[in-house]
Each structure stands twice: as structure tokens, then as C-alpha cells.
């Protein structure tokens, strides 16, 4: 059985003070359904990706909550895996269609973070890591700073190369009407921004965001004007804390999930023209490009610096055309779904100013915690 | 493709002060794996049912957390749907096997509630309901009390009939070594216990509990000494709050999920010999027996009072042989998984003192909130 993404939609990401999670969800789900050319009652189940609504808002039971809010009353599920919640919800939805239990389902990724005090958001996000890391005050910027230091030490990666990830992603975001940050950056500006956790400056870090994204997953090739086929959906996990990992110059979960995905899809990294990776920090994009096998270990930082992943560069493949987590924003539960929305737009040829020329294959990469969970999807267009 | 439950295990339920969620999980998963006669590395994915770890313990990302704690590092997912989290995790696991993505997976339901202040637990549990219910102080005992009042008014259901559910379930629990409450009750004792929300007394309510349960779901009929086939797994949702429902003498989500499950299984309610239902309050068991179609609407209370669902009675079918949520305990995320453990034990003929004679079909019924989510499974033994 083939599985397709027939409809997609995303809200703008950013500080959305004047809307509730309910209205964000209503907006994207309605638009995704219309984009698929179907009716609400064609949706047989709802998969909600969200991390923080319980801890920050006291609201759990989000499957029933949103199926009710959307007026659907279908089987509904909340899937949580920290910042990979959206990707995991999509994986579950794809499995549910492959199982034959549901023909057409909706994946909704949604998060509302800016209504809360930053210290409460930080504390809640620490729930993605281990007890030991929380107790020792090792926040996610601190953990990724450690990974950056290892990479700099082992491969000579520079602060300028880290900064070039943020510069590229803001450039891409400047062409994305839904992006949180449309301002252009320079290497100097990133390096001169406040130090958060050495060597990561403020502008090496993705922001706190609100937003929602939705996709319609179906086994029916007739849905949507231009359905995009899901060739692979894979998940892997690693230790929750980085202290017990055998190597700190890679995210092993990404390597395992990627290998499985390439096998499922029957393609290799060099076949991919457009990729959305989980750049929660600039170092994370460099690790991702290597762990996904798009560059050899130790070669990604230089390639990114040279514009090899930038839409206006002499690119091998375009990375984070949406602006990524850094430029487009990172409403945790929505991120993994937004990545799929962006790749579908690219494969349809409907990505506007940020369109990559004629891509055939695209990949998404969504991470939870400091790499304890990784989710990889490979999509394909049949357009000639 | 057929799907089987090849291994099961549960910890005792109760106030488990001296163990962590990690050790509860290790114990049940190890035992379930051994029960299936397989090795840990035969498990290809982990589905965790849990509601409260984020709100009460600040720990999310439980898929990766437990796959790490169990030394598995397989694809791992947390599935949440309030008190139906365990049943939903099982549904996801079954779909994942039917999809062909995973051949053998583990479902872990786990909850640790008694370490926290009762008022914090109550506040967290209210996260299963609607904003409006929370804001008006309508706790779950209050909501189920309203449903009980409607049932009493419409069908003449009595306090004694409500109490007879608790009396039966404590009687069954007295034969279950894993049950939280093994003491026998009387109708008088239930009615004389403190009033919680009129007409529900303390002993009409299920307790706060700790515990964990696990099952091994597989497509391989050769696993386990006596694999039990999953004939149906279905989910339905309704409005989150009871105020907007068209009828208050039923849980519509149960009716929809049950109808779908009977269709999938190709059987009718009268074929079932043993049932685990979601008796979070005594009225909930009465509603469940009617909404599952085992008794006509308005007839269940009398049947229960007459011993028609009691192991030592002249039973039509035995209900909550484990003791149910009332007698065995209700560690939220574990409950839906424990129900499956109990039915598997019954269909294997290994339920000891509480064994129902030669059951062929068994059913589980798990509810989230005041009926916004319902999950129904139907299992079958091929034993002659």
C-alpha cells in the first residue's frame, strides 16, 4: 500500500498573543482539509503532536480536546516525544494508514509557549532530558554547547561556521511569510550576540514560539491536486542523557533512523535535493547533515559555510528552506509537522520565492531532547 | 494478518512507596518478555501509556526515557489520552504491528500517583476534562455523580445497586494477589462511607494508585506458550465536557467504539464470557455494561445487584474479575494495559482463584475523562 500526504497547512510561527491553541488548530486543520480537496468527515482519526500543554497549561487529553474543538469526534491520540512530538505523531499516523485501520487521517502539531513565563517554559522543556541533567542544571543550550565543543575540538569547526547556519536559515526565513524571524543576519552579528552557553550565542539558538501545522495522510491517491508519496518513516532512540553515549560527535539516533529510512525508500543521501533538519542550535544542523550521511563526518560545517546548502549558493542540497527552527521558529509539537509541510510544498513546486528547482526527493529530520529520539521521513513526488 | 498478545505481566497495584517508575517498568517488561518466551532484543518498538509524569514529576519524553531505562533503545512513543492512555497505547501498538512496520512490540502502562500531594493529583487529573469544567470546579467525582443522578432518575437505579458494583469488585479483588484492596465490602459499608459527590460515597470511587502493566503484541503466532488473538481494537471520542452531550444516560463514545469492535470481531455481546470495564466510579460500570450492549439500557444495575456479573453468582458474563479500577486500583496509564493482562490470563485459563470457566471471548473497555475517549478491545483464545 502507498501512503500519501494529500493536504498541508501551517500557521505563521511566532509570538501569537491574540490566538488560542484551539483557534490555531481550527485554522490549520480546516486549511489542510481544503488543500486535500476533501471534507471534514473524510477524516477518520486525529493524531496530535504536543509536548507542553499539560505542564504549562494543565490541559491533557489533547486528542479528545482537539477532535472536539474541531467538531470531528473521531478516534484521537496525543503523541508526545519532547521536540520530536510532531514527527512521532506523523509516524503513528502513517502506520495507522498502513495498518488498514484508517484510510485518511489528520496530523496536528501545535504548541503555545509564549503565554508563559520564560523560566516556566525552560523548566518544562527540561522535562525532555534526564533527572541527572536536570538536577545538575544542564539545560539544553548547555548540552548542545558541549556537543559543539567536541565537534570544534575534533574537526576544527569554528564559531564562524556555526554562525553560518543561522545566517543561512534567516536568509531562507526572509522568503517565508510564515517565519518568525525574517531579518537577515551576518556572521558578525551572530558572534556578537549574547553568549548563552559557550560557544553558543543567542543567535545560535532557536526561539520560543507559538504555532500549529497540519497534514492529511491518506492511502487514497486521488486525494489532493498533487499528493506526495511517503517513501519512508522511521524512528530511533538513544540514551536520554548525553553522559552515557559512546560518542559525542554524532547523534546516534539520527544515524540509525536515517539508515533505516534510506533502506525503506531505496535511495541514498545523494538522491535528496531538499531537507528540513532539526536545527534547535546551529551545531545541531551540522551534526544532522553528517549523521544523515549528506556529508562525511567532519565535512558539513565547511560545506555549509561555503553555501553548499543555501538556496542562492552552488548547492548540493538545500537545507531548511523554511528557515528551520532557527529562522521559522520552534513551537515544539508543531515543528516536526511543519517540516513535512515545507517538504511537500517543495516537492509540489509551490514553495514560492524559496522554491528549490525541481526536487524529486525530500527528507525531514526531527529530534527530541539532546538526541534521545530521532524521526526521519523521506517523501517523493511523481511529477515529471 | 493476525495479531496476538504473547506475553503479559503486571505489578501489584497500590501505594508503592519504595519503588520508582523505572523499577516498576523494569519488573513488568522483563516478566512480560519472559512470559512470551522471547528475548529483549526481539522487541522492535515500545509504546508507553502514561498521563501524569509531566504534570506531577516534570518528566516528559517517556518513550525515550523508558526505552533507555529498559536498555532497549528501540523506536519509542508516549501515548496520552487521560485515563485511557493505556488502552490507546495498546491500540497504537496493534496498528503498528498490522502496518508491517514492527513485528513484535511492547506496551507499557505505568503511573506513580501516591508520591504526590492529593490536591496536586486532583488538579492534574482535572487536566483530562474541559476548561469550563475545571473553572466551575466540576471534578470527576462531581461529573460522574451527575451521570448517576440522571440514571437514578430515568431508570430507578438505587444507591444499593451502585454499591453492589463496589461489593462485587472487592470480592473479585480479594482473589487477586495484585489488587490494591483485598478487603470484602458490604452494601451497608459502601452506603455508610463518606459522601464524596452525592450520590457517590467514598467506596463508590476508585482509588489513587501506583503500578505498571505490560503486554507483548506480535504478528508471530509462535511466540508465547498460549498466544491470545486480538480480534478488535477500536477507539471513539465524544465532547470533552458532559454539558454538550445529547444524552447523559450513556457514554456515546463507548457505544461507538463497541459497535465498531463487534463488527471487527464478527461477534455480538452475548458471545463474551469475561469483561474488564472502566469502573472509575460505580455508576461507570453500570453505564459500561449497557453501552457495551451486554444489557439493555436500564437493565444493568439490577443484573449486577442480582449477581449476574459476579464470579460466584449465576452469571451471564463475569465483569472485572481483576477487581476493576475500584478493587484492583487505578494507576491511570497502567489501567488499560492491566485490563488486557487480566483478559489474557482468563482466556489462557491461568487466572487462578478468579478463573472464569472456559471463556472463549473477552473484552476490555477503557475510558478517558468523563467519557470523551473510549477504547474497546476484543480478544479470543483458540484453545479447544
Interface residues (C-beta under 8 A of the other chain):
Chain A: X45 X51 X54 X55 X58 X59 X60 X61 X62 X63 X64 X65 X67 X68 X72 X73 X74 X75 X76 X77 X78 X79 X80 X81 X82 X88 X91 X92 X94 X95 X96 X97 X98 X99 X100 X101 X123 X124 X126 X127 X128 X129 X130 X131 X134 X233 X234 X235 X236 X237 X238 X239 X240 X368 X369 X372 X373
Chain B: X45 X51 X54 X55 X58 X59 X60 X61 X62 X63 X64 X65 X67 X68 X72 X73 X74 X75 X76 X77 X78 X79 X80 X81 X82 X88 X91 X92 X94 X95 X96 X97 X98 X99 X100 X101 X123 X124 X126 X127 X128 X129 X130 X131 X134 X233 X234 X235 X236 X237 X238 X239 X240 X368 X369 X372 X373
